[in-house]
Amino acid sequence: MRPYILAETTWKKLRNQEIELAILPWGATEAHNLHLPYGTDNIETEIIAAESARLAWEKGARLVVLPCIPFGVNTGQMDIRININMNPTTQYAILKDITDVLNRHRIRKFLILNGHGGNDFKQMIRELGVNFPDMFICSCNWYQAVDNSVFFEKDGGHADEMETSLMMFIAPEMVLPLNEAGNGHAKKFSIKALNEKWAWTERKWSKVTADTGVGDPSLASKEKGEKYFKAVTWKISELIADLYRSDINDLYE
Ligand SMILES: [Zn+2]
C-alpha cells in the first residue's frame, strides 16, 4: 500500500499524516484509433500521477493522489460509439465538491493532472478561486510537460506515436499489434486561421479522422514510451515538489 495514494491508504495512517497538497488525475473514456483501449487516458494519467507523486514523496513532499476521474469533455465525438461525454458544467460541479472537501481539511494546494485534450480547467480554476479564496488550485497537462518532438518522430495528439509508445511501456497487454492500427490521418480545416490556431473551434471528430486517431502510430515503440514516461514523471515530480515547498501567499518574485 502506497501511503500517498488515497485509495490504498487507511484512516489509521491518514488521520495524523501531514498533507499539504492533493493531486487529482483526470482522463476520459473514448475510442483511441483501432489499437488502444477506451481507457487509455485514464491508464496513462493515473500511472503518471502515481509515479510523479512517488518521486516527489521521496524528495519529502507530503501529498495525496485522489482517484482518477474517468470521464472527459467529448462534445465533438457524440456520434462515436460509447464515447462518454462529461460536460464542462458537470466537471465544474465535481471540482467544486472536491475543492470543498480539501478546503475543510486544510489541504490548500490542489493540482489537477489532466490527460485529455478536450478537458480545460482554466476558467473553472478562476471561478473556484472566487468561491474558495484560501485554496491554491492549478492544472497541468502532462502531455505538454516536455518537448514531445525530442522523443517522437511523428506528431499527432490522439492515439498517436506518443500515446501508443507510452501504452506499450505501461500497459503492453492492452495494446493491439501495430498492423491492426489505422493510420491516424487527420484532415485539416478549410479555414486558414483555424489551422494556424489563433482562431479556434471544436473539431467534429468523425469528419476529421476515419479511425478516431489523430497522428500516425506506426513508429511507436516500448523503448520510446519508457524514455518519455521517465522524463514526464520527473518533470511533474519537480512541479509537485515546488508546489509543496511554496508559500501560496508569496508566489511571486
Ligand atoms: Zn488519449
Residues whose N, C-alpha, C, O or C-beta is under 5 A from the ligand:
A	BS01	ZN	T40 D41 G115 A159
